[in-house]
Amino acid sequence: MNTDTPQIEPENAEKLKKYLTSHPRIILVTHANPDGDAIGSACGLYAAFKNADIAVDVACIDEVPEYLRFCPFAGKIQQDFDENAYDAVFFLDCGARKMTRFDDHKPRIFSDKMVKLNLDHHPTNDKWGEINFVSTQAASSTQIVFELLQRLEMKITPDIATCLLLGLYTDTGAFMHQNTSSAAYKAASELVRLGGNVQAIARNIFHAHEFKKLKLWGKVLQNLYVTKDGAAIVGVPRSEYEKLGAKREDLAGVIDYINSMDEARYSVLLSEDEKGSVKASLRTRKPDVDVKALAEKFGGGGHVKASGFTIKDSKLEKEIKWKIVQD
């Protein structure tokens, strides 16, 4: 068996194909604080289902970050929905169901009253769905969506290809991270052949920065410190980015920039959000460091080299070092 490619079990694809013939009403949901893979997966699958005349909507509890709004169909993602209007929920790019943050006010989508479909590439995923498309070998969830659409024989338009390519591009760090396999390159090549706009993706993700964002990054780098054990840590209070006219989403990408330092064994970005929580982004390039294990200690998760967690009802304070204080 070639472990370099995501494995979608043929029987699961057939189960989904058969289920879709019953004309279910489906809500696609992805995780809070969405990244390129979450948005690309959700938008790509939404468009493919719509083109196949499947009754589908798509939701994320948080708004699409400004830098990802160029993604085709991003405007279709809603922040609220009537949970009673659907027969099935399709979880996308969620290492755990709680990552959607819909559990407090949309309990029906987690209950036995809904058919649960699950597509993901995180090692923390315990395959909770009635039908699971989970492969930790995949570089991104969009890579699995791509294979699924091929198995379902659904048309992949240039816009859908751009959505799926977005997830591959961002989750591999522009094909520079360790998860960049030959299968990821092959999928990307095929998506470009199908019309995926890699130039638009690269321009919006890495080459489109507003003045306020660069000012914020400068402030972040100014406040950065490295501990004796090689942890590069910085905290960003909400007031820090608001006084620059920036948003928390303008911090996207700075953690990877920090993590490029040779001195850093691992990097931690702590930031207050607009809802009274502190979010942590963790990165490492070192082969002997597992930031996922660190994130899991605080109820988070992700990948061995890129993870995160959220502490609700909390804020940042700084004495000599940054600390998270719960209200």
KEMAR-270791 format. One record per atom (N, C-alpha, C, O): x, y, z; residue in one letter. Coordinates in steps of 0.02 Angstrom, whole numbers, plus 50000, padded with zeros to 5 digits. Example, Ala and Ser with C-alpha at 12.3 -4.5 7.8 and 13.67 -1.06 7.14 Angstrom:
# KEMAR-270791
506604971650390a 506154977550390a 506604983550390a 507124983450423a 506424988850354s 506844994750357s 506455000250394s 506705005750402s 
# end
This chain:
# KEMAR-270791
500424994050000m 500005000050000m 500435006350000m 500925006650038m 500285011049959n 500655017349956n 500395022050009n 499855024950001n 500765023050063t 500545027350118t 500665034650104t 500535038950146t 500915036150044d 501045043150026d 500425046650000d 500435052649987d 499875042949994t 499255045849969t 498705045050021t 498715040250059t 498235049750024p 497675048950070p 497255042950050p 497155041649991p 497025039350099q 496645033350085q 495905034550101q 495705034950159q 495495035050049i 494775035150058i 494535028150044i 494615025449989i 494235025150094e 493995018350086e 493425018250035e 492935021850044e 493485014249982p 492975014249929p 492275013149956p 491795016049930p 492205008850007e 491535007450034e 491225013650067e 490615014450065e 491645017950096n 491385024150126n 491145028950072n 490645032350080n 491525029350017a 491305033549961a 490645031049933a 490205034949916a 490575024449929e 489945021549904e 489375022749953e 488805023949932e 489525022450018k 489005023950068k 488755031050060k 488145032350063k 489215035750050l 489015042750042l 488625043549978l 488115047049977l 488855040449924k 488495041049860k 487785038449867k 487315041549841k 487705032849901k 487035030049911k 486615034549955k 486025035549943k 486925037350008y 486565041750053y 486315048050016y 485765050350029y 486725050649972l 486525056649935l 485925055549891l 485575060349874l 485795049349871t 485205047949830t 484555048649869t 484015049049839t 484595048949935s 483995049849977s 483805057149984s 483335058850019s 484175061549949h 484045068749947h 484055071950017h 483565075250036h 484595070950054p 484635074050120p 484765081550116p 485025084050066p 484585085050168r 484765092050175r 485395092250219r 485385089950276r 485935095050192i 486585094550226i 486835101550244i 486805106250205i 487105102050306i 487455108050327i 488195106250334i 488375101750371i 488625109850298l 489345108950305l 489595113650359l 489425119550358l 489985111150406v 490265115450458v 491015114350463v 491265108750453v 491375119650478t 492095119050488t 492275122350554t 491835125150588t 492915122150571h 493115124350638h 493115131950645h 493165135650596h 493055134150707a 493095141250723a 493785143950705a 494265140150697a 493825150650699n 494465153750681n 494745150250618n 495295147550620n 494375150350563p 494545146250505p 495185148450470p 495335154350466p 495545143450444d 496145144750404d 495995143050332d 495425141750313d 496515143050291g 496425141850219g 496155134950204g 495755134150157g 496355129950243d 496115123150231d 495375122450249d 494995119250214d 495185125550305a 494485125450326a 494035128750274a 493525125950253a 494235134750252i 493835138450203i 493835134950136i 493315134350103i 494415132550114g 494455129050050g 494045122750049g 493705121349999g 494085118850102s 493685112650106s 492945114150103s 492575111050065s 492735118850145a 492025120450150a 491745123250084a 491215121250061a 492115127950054c 491885131049993c 491905126249933c 491445126149892c 492435122249930g 492495117549874g 491945112249875g 491645110749823g 491825109249934l 491315104049939l 490615107049930l 490185103949899l 490515113049957y 489865116449949y 489705117349875y 489155115749852y 490185119949837a 490065121349766a 489945114949727a 489515114649683a 490325109649742a 490235103349707a 489555100349721a 489225097749676a 489345100649784f 488675098049802f 488125102249769f 487645099449744f 488205108749769k 487715113149737k 487645111549663k 487095111149636k 488215110649630n 488205108949559n 487875102249545n 487625101049490n 487865097949596a 487545091349589a 486825091349614a 486515086149623a 486555097449625d 485855098349647d 485715095049715d 485175092449727d 486215095249759i 486135092849827i 485955098849871i 486265104149865i 485475098049915a 485255103349960a 485785104350014a 485855100250059a 486165109850009v 486735110750053v 486835118050071v 486715122550030v 487045119250133d 487265125750156d 487925124750191d 488135119150204d 488255130250206v 488915129850237v 488975135150292v 488745140750284v 489285133150349a 489315137650406a 489975137150443a 490305132050444a 490145142750474c 490715143150520c 490525148450572c 490255153650554c 490655147050635i 490435151650688i 490785158450683i 490505163450705i 491385158550654d 491745164850645d 491705166950571d 491635162850526d 491755173450560e 491755176050492e 492385173850455e 492905172350485e 492335173650390v 492915172150349v 493415177850357v 493235183650346v 494055176250375p 494555181650380p 494615185450314p 494525182650260p 494765191750320e 494795196050261e 495275193350209e 495135193850149e 495835190650230y 496335188450182y 496135182150144y 496455180150096y 495585178950167l 495335172850133l 494695174150094l 494425169450065l 494455180250093r 493815181650061r 493855181449985r 493345181649951r 494455181149958f 494525180349886f 494325173349863f 494195172349804f 494295168549910c 494135161649893c 493445161249863c 492965163949891c 493365157949805p 492705157249776p 492205154249826p 492365149549862p 491605157049828f 491045154749869f 491135156449944f 490735154249985f 491665160149962a 491755161950033a 491155165950059a 490995165650118a 490835169650015g 490255173550036g 489645169350053g 489155171950080g 489665162950038k 489105158450054k 489135155750125k 488655152850150k 489695156850159i 489775154250227i 489395158550276i 489515164650280i 488945155450313q 488525159150361q 488755157550432q 489035152250445q 488625162250477q 488835161350547q 488295158250591q 488435156250647q 487685157950565d 487135155050603d 486685151150556d 486685152350495d 486315146350583f 485865142350541f 485355139050586f 485445138450646f 484805136850555d 484285133250590d 484465125850590d 484415122450539d 484675123350647e 484905116350650e 484355111350634e 484505105650616e 483725113250640n 483165108750626n 483025108250551n 482595104250531n 483365112150511a 483225112250439a 483625107050401a 483575106550340a 484025102950437y 484485098450402y 484425091250428y 484235090050485y 484605086650385d 484595079550402d 485295077050420d 485365072050456d 485805080450395a 486495078150405a 486955084150414a 486835089550389a 487495082950451v 488015087950460v 488675084950436v 488865079350454v 489035088750396f 489675086550369f 490215090750402f 490295096650387f 490585087750449f 491135091150483f 491755091050439f 491955085750415f 492055096950428l 492635097550384l 493235100550421l 493185105850452l 493795097150417d 494435099650445d 494395100650520d 494715105150547d 494005096550554c 493925097050627c 494255091150662c 494005085550658c 494805092350696g 495145087050733g 494715084450790g 494805078850813g 494245088650813a 493755086750864a 493125090850851a 493175096550828a 492545088050866r 491915091550851r 491865098250887r 491575102950861r 492155098550947k 492105104750986k 492455110650952k 492335116350969k 492875109050903m 493235114450868m 492775118850828m 492965124450809m 492155116550815t 491675120750780t 491415126350824t 491195131550800t 491425125250890r 491145129650941r 490385130650932r 490105135450958r 490065126050895f 489345126150890f 489025121850944f 488415121550950f 489425118450985d 489165113651033d 488715116851085d 488265113551111d 488825123251102d 488425126451154d 487715128151131d 487245127651171d 487635130151068h 486975132451047h 486695128950985h 486175130950960h 487045123850961k 486775119650906k 486835112250926k 487155108450890k 486545110250982p 486645103351007p 486385097950960p 486625092350961p 485885099650919r 485585094450877r 486085091650826r 486045085750809r 486545095750803i 487005093250752i 487505088150781i 487845084650744i 487535087750847f 487975082850879f 487585076750906f 487875072150934f 486925076850896s 486495071750924s 486365066050875s 486585066350817s 486025060950898d 485845055250856d 485305057050805d 485145052950761d 485025063050810k 484505065150762k 484805067250695k 484445068050646k 485465068050694m 485795070150632m 486285064750609m 486635061750650m 486315063650545v 486835059350516v 487475063450515v 487485068950488v 487995060850544k 488625064550549k 489145061750500k 489315055850501k 489385066150457l 489905064550408l 490535068150429l 490505073850454l 491105065050419n 491715067550450n 492295067050401n 492475061550379n 492585072850383l 493155072950337l 493715077150367l 493605083050383l 494305074050375d 494825077550412d 495505074150401d 495535068450378d 496035077750419h 496715074850414h 497115075550478h 497715074250478h 496785077650532h 497145078550596h 497205071950634h 496725067950634h 497775070650665p 497865064350702p 497425063750764p 497355058250791p 497145069350787t 496705069150846t 495995066750830t 495605065550876t 495835066150766n 495155064250747n 495015056950764n 495385052550743n 494485055750803d 494335048950825d 493785045650783d 493475040750804d 493655048450724k 493185045450676k 492495044450706k 492235038950710k 492195050150727w 491555049850760w 490955049350713w 490395048250736w 491065049950648g 490495050250601g 490205043550584g 490525038350592g 489595043750559e 489305037650530e 489695035650467e 489765029750451e 489945040750432i 490385039550375i 490995044050385i 490925050050395i 491585041050381n 492205044750395n 492675044750335n 492775039650302n 492945050650321f 493465051350272f 494055054750308f 494155060850302f 494425050850344v 494955053450387v 495615050250366v 495675044150367v 496105054350348s 496755051850329s 497295056550355s 497355062250333s 497695054050402t 498245058150428t 498825058550378t 499295062350388t 498795054550324q 499305054850273q 499205060850226q 499665062850191q 498605063650226a 498455069150181a 498775075550207a 498795076750267a 499025079650162a 499335085950181a 498815091150203a 498965095750240a 498195090350179s 497665094950196s 496995091450190s 496945086150159s 496485094450219s 495815091650210s 495575092550139s 495195088450114s 495795097850106t 495585098850036t 495855093249991t 495555091749940t 496415090350009q 496685084749970q 496215078849974q 496125075149925q 495905077850032i 495415072450041i 494775074150004i 494475069749972i 494555080450007v 493955082549970v 494065081249895v 493605078949861v 494655082849871f 494815081749800f 494725074449781f 494415072949730f 495015069949821e 494945062849806e 494215060649811e 493985056549771e 493855063349861l 493155061449870l 492745063549809l 492335059549784l 492835069549785l 492465071949726l 492625067749665l 492185066449624l 493235065549659q 493415061249604q 493055054549609q 492805051949559q 493025051749669r 492695045349679r 491935045949669r 491615041249645r 491655051749686l 490945052949676l 490785054949604l 490205055749585l 491315055849565e 491255057849494e 490885064449487e 490465065349443e 491055069149531m 490765075849529m 491225080549492m 491845079949496m 490945085149455k 491325089749414k 491735094549458k 491475097349507k 492365095449440i 492795100249475i 492925106049428i 493325105549382i 492595111549441t 492655117549400t 493295121349420t 493595119649471t 493515126249380p 494095130249400p 494025133549469p 494505133849507p 493415135949485d 493315138949551d 493385133849607d 493685135249659d 493115127949597i 493175122649647i 493905120649654i 494155119549709i 494255120149599a 494965118449600a 495355123649639a 495825121949675a 495185130049632t 495515135349670t 495395134549745t 495855135449785t 494785132949764c 494625131749834c 495065126149863c 495355126849916c 495105120649827l 495475114849852l 496225116049851l 496585113749896l 496455119749802l 497165121449799l 497355126149857l 497915125749882l 496895130449877l 497015134949933l 497195131149997l 497675132950031l 496825125750011g 496965121850071g 497635118450068g 498005118350118g 497805115750010l 498465112550002l 499025117650009l 499525116350042l 498945123349979y 499465128449979y 499595131050050y 500175131850070y 499065132350087t 499155135250154t 499365130050205t 499795131550247t 499085124050203d 499265119150255d 499965116150244d 500245113150290d 500245117050185t 500935114850174t 501425120650178t 502025119850167t 501175126650195g 501605132450197g 501925133850130g 502535134750124g 501505134050078a 501735135050009a 502205129449989a 502715130549956a 502025123350009f 502395117249992f 503105117050020f 503565114449989f 503175119950081m 503825120050114m 503835116050179m 504365114350205m 503235114450206h 503205110750269h 503355103350259h 503345100750203h 503485099850315q 503665092850312q 503105088350285q 503225082750263q 502475090850287n 501915086850263n 501835087050187n 501365084250160n 502295090450153t 502255090950080t 502515084550048t 503115083550040t 502055080150031s 502225073650003s 502185073949927s 501965078849898s 502405068549895s 502335068149822s 501595068149803s 501415070849751s 501175065249845a 500455065149831a 500165072249834a 499715073949795a 500425076349879a 500205083349883a 500385087049819a 499985090949792a 500995086049795y 501205089149732y 500775086749673y 500595090749630y 500625080249672k 500225077549618k 499525080449619k 499245082249566k 499235080949679a 498565083849684a 498575091249663a 498125093449627a 499075094849685a 499125101949667a 499205102749592a 498895107149562a 499615098549562s 499715098849489s 499055097649452s 498905101149403s 498675092849474e 498045091249442e 497545096949452e 497155098449406e 497545099949511l 497085105549524l 497255111649481l 496815115149458l 497905112849471v 498105118249426v 497875116649355v 497635121049320v 497945110349334r 497725108349267r 496975109449259r 496745111049204r 496595108549314l 495875109449312l 495665116849318l 495065118449319l 496155121249324g 495995128449324g 496115131949390g 495945137749396g 496405128449439g 496535131649503g 497015137549495g 497525137049461g 496845143049526n 497225149349517n 497745150149571n 497625153449622n 498325147149562v 498855147349612v 499125154449620v 499355156249674v 499115158449567q 499375165349571q 498945169449619q 499215173349659q 498285168749614a 497835172449659a 497935170349731a 497925174449777a 498045163849741i 498155161349809i 498795164149838i 498795166749893i 499345163649801a 499985166149825a 499955173549838a 500225175949888a 499635177249794r 499595184549802r 499215186449865r 499435190849902r 498655183249878n 498235185049935n 498505182350001n 498425185550053n 498835176650000i 499075173650063i 499745176750084i 499835178150143i 500195177750038f 500875179750056f 501105186450029f 501615189150052f 500745189249981h 501005195349949h 500505201049947h 500535205249903h 500045201249994a 499555206649997a 499495208950071a 499095206250109a 499895213850089h 499915216150159h 499755223650162h 500065227650127h 499275225450204e 499115232450214e 499615235550264e 499945232050302e 499655242150262f 500115245750305f 499995244050379f 500465242950417f 499355243850400k 499195242550470k 499425235550491k 499615234450549k 499395230850445k 499615224050460k 500375223850471k 500615220650517k 500735227250427l 501455227350434l 501665230950499l 502145228950531l 501305236250517k 501445239750580k 501335235050639k 501715235050687k 500795231050635l 500645226250689l 501195220950694l 501425219350748l 501395218350637w 501935213350637w 502575216250667w 502925212850704w 502715222550651g 503295225750680g 503255226150756g 503755225050790g 502665227650781k 502565227950854k 502645221050885k 502935220350938k 502375216050852v 502435209150876v 503165207150881v 503385204350931v 503545208450829l 504255206450827l 504655210450879l 505135207850907l 504445216550891q 504785220650942q 504695217751012q 505145218151054q 504115214651024n 503955211951091n 504155204651099n 504065201851152n 504425201651047l 504605194651048l 505205193351095l 505675197351096l 505175187851132y 505765185851171y 505845178351164y 505375174651150y 506465176051174v 506635169051169v 506905166651236v 507375169551264v 506595161351263t 506805158751328t 507455154751321t 507685153451266t 507725152951379k 508355149251380k 508285142451346k 508775139751319k 507675139551349d 507585132951317d 507365133551244d 507165128551213d 507385139651216g 507255140451145g 506535141451125g 506355140251067g 506115143551172a 505415145051155a 505355152451136a 505485156851177a 505155153751075a 505035160551052a 504305162351067a 503845159451038a 504205167051111i 503535168551137i 503375175951130i 503795180251143i 502755177351110v 502525184251108v 501775184351123v 501405179851104v 501565189651157g 500855190551172g 500595196851139g 500955201851134g 499975196551115v 499665202351081v 498985203751113v 498495200351096v 498945208551158p 498295210451186p 497845213451132p 498085215851081p 497205213251144r 496725215951095r 496865223351082r 496815225651025r 497045227051135s 497165234151128s 497745235651081s 497775240851050s 498215230851077e 498815231751037e 498655232350963e 498915236650928e 498205227850938y 498045228350867y 497495233350852y 497455236050798y 497045234550902e 496505239150889e 496755246350883e 496495250250844e 497265248150922k 497515255050917k 497885256450852k 498005262150834k 498065251050817l 498365251850750l 497845251450695l 498005251950636l 497195250550714g 496665249850665g 496665243050632g 496355242250579g 497015238250663a 497065231450635a 496565226850669a 496225228750717a 496535220650645k 496125215450674k 496565209550694k 497135209050673k 496285205250736r 496675199450756r 496885195250695r 497425192250694r 496455194950645e 496615190850586e 497225193550549e 497525189850509e 497425199750562d 498035202450531d 498665199250558d 499205200250531d 498595195350612l 499165191750639l 499315185350599l 499835182250609l 498855183450554a 498945177350515a 499605177450477a 499745182150439a 500015172450488g 500655171850454g 501255173950494g 501815171750480g 501155178150546v 501725180550584v 502045175050625v 502655175250638v 501655170150647i 501935164650687i 502425160550645i 502935158250671i 502285159650581d 502745155950537d 503375159950524d 503915157150517d 503305166550522y 503895170850513y 504345170450575y 504955169950569y 504035170550634i 504415169850697i 504755163050699i 505335162550721i 504405157950678n 504665151150682n 505235149850634n 505555144550637n 505375154550590s 505935153650543s 506605154950576s 507135153550547s 506605157550638m 507235158850673m 507585152350690m 507275147550714m 508235152150678d 508625146150696d 508635145150772d 508695139550795d 508595150650809e 508625150150882e 508005147050914e 508025144850971e 507455146950877a 506815144650905a 506735137150899a 506725134450844a 506685133750957r 506495126650956r 505755126050941r 505545121550904r 505365130550969y 504655131050951y 504425138150964y 504745141851002y 503875140150933s 503625146950937s 502905147050961s 502505142750944s 502745152051002v 502075152751030v 501835159951021v 502165164651043v 501265160750988l 500935167250982l 500295167051022l 499845163151008l 500255171351073l 499655171951114l 499305178451096l 499615183751094l 498655178051082s 498295184051062s 497585184051090s 497255178951090s 497375189851113e 496685190651136e 496225191651075e 496405195251029e 495645188451076d 495165189551022d 494615194351045d 494625196751102d 494145195651000e 493615200451015e 493075197651059e 492625201251080e 493105191151075k 492585187851115k 492805186251186k 492475182551221k 493365189151207g 493585188151276g 493965181651287g 493965179051343g 494285179051236s 494685172951242s 495405174351222s 495545179351188s 495845169951242v 496545170251220v 496665164151175v 496525158451194v 496925165451116k 497085160151069k 497845159351065k 498215164251067k 498055153151060a 498775151651055a 498905147950990a 498575143050974a 499405150250953s 499645146750893s 500345144350908s 500775148150931s 500475137950894l 501125134850909l 501425131950845l 501075128850806l 502065133050836r 502415130450778r 503105127850798r 503405130350846r 503365123050761t 504045120850769t 504305117950703t 503915115350663t 504955118550693r 505285115350636r 505755109850659r 506055106350618r 505825109050724k 506305104250752k 506015097250752k 505435096250771k 506395092250732p 506145085350727p 505975082250794p 505575077450796p 506265084750849d 506145081750914d 505655085550957d 505595084151017d 505285090250927v 504785094150965v 504095092650939v 503975092650878v 503625091550985d 502925089950968d 502485095351000d 502315094851059d 502285100350961v 501865105650989v 501135103450997v 500765106451035v 500935098150962k 500265095450972k 500165093151043k 499645094351073k 500665089751071a 500625087351139a 500555093051188a 500185092551237a 500895098651174l 500835104551217l 500135107551211l 499845109351262l 499875108051150a 499215110951140a 498675106751174a 498195109451202a 498755100151172e 498255095651202e 498215096451278e 497685095051307e 498745098751310k 498725099951382k 498245105551400k 498005105951457k 498105109851351f 497655115451362f 496995114651324f 496645119551311f 496835108451305g 496205107051272g 496205108251198g 495665108251167g 496785109451168g 496815110651096g 497075104651058g 496985098951080g 497385105851002g 497635100450961g 497875103050894g 497975109050885g 497955098450847g 498185100250781g 498685095250755g 498555089250755g 499255097650732h 499775093450705h 500405093750748h 500475098150790h 500845088950738v 501465088650777v 501865095050770v 502185097350818v 501865097950710k 502265103950697k 501875110450697k 502165115850695k 501205110050700a 500785116050699a 500145114650736a 499735110650714a 500045117950792s 499455116650833s 499215123150866s 499495128450855s 498685122550905g 498425128350939g 497925126550993g 497695120750997g 497745131351033f 497225130451084f 496915137151101f 497185142351085f 496325136951133t 495965142951153t 495785142351227t 495545137151249t 495895147751264i 495685148151334i 495125153251337i 495245159251327i 494505151051350k 493935155451351k 493935159851414k 494245158151465k 493595165551408d 493515170251465d 494185171651498d 494265170651559d 494655173951459s 495325175251485s 495625181351451s 495355183951403s 496195183551477k 496545189251449k 497295188351460k 497515183951497k 497675192651428l 498395192451434l 498635197751483l 498385203351484l 499115195951524e 499455200751567e 500205199651561e 500435194051548e 500575204951570k 501305204351565k 501635207251627k 501545213051644k 502025202951660e 502465205351713e 503165205551683e 503355210551652e 503535200251691i 504155199551653i 504005195651589i 504275197151536i 503575190651596k 503375186551540k 502615186951534k 502265188951580k 502365184951475w 501655184751464w 501335178851501w 501635173451506w 500735179951527k 500355174551558k 499615175551542k 499385181051529k 499255169951542i 498535170051529i 498175170051595i 498295165751637i 497725174851605v 497345175451667v 496605174651651v 496345178251609v 496275169851683q 495565168851671q 495155173451715q 495315174551774q 494625176151686d 494175180551722d 493775176951775d 493375179951810d 
# end
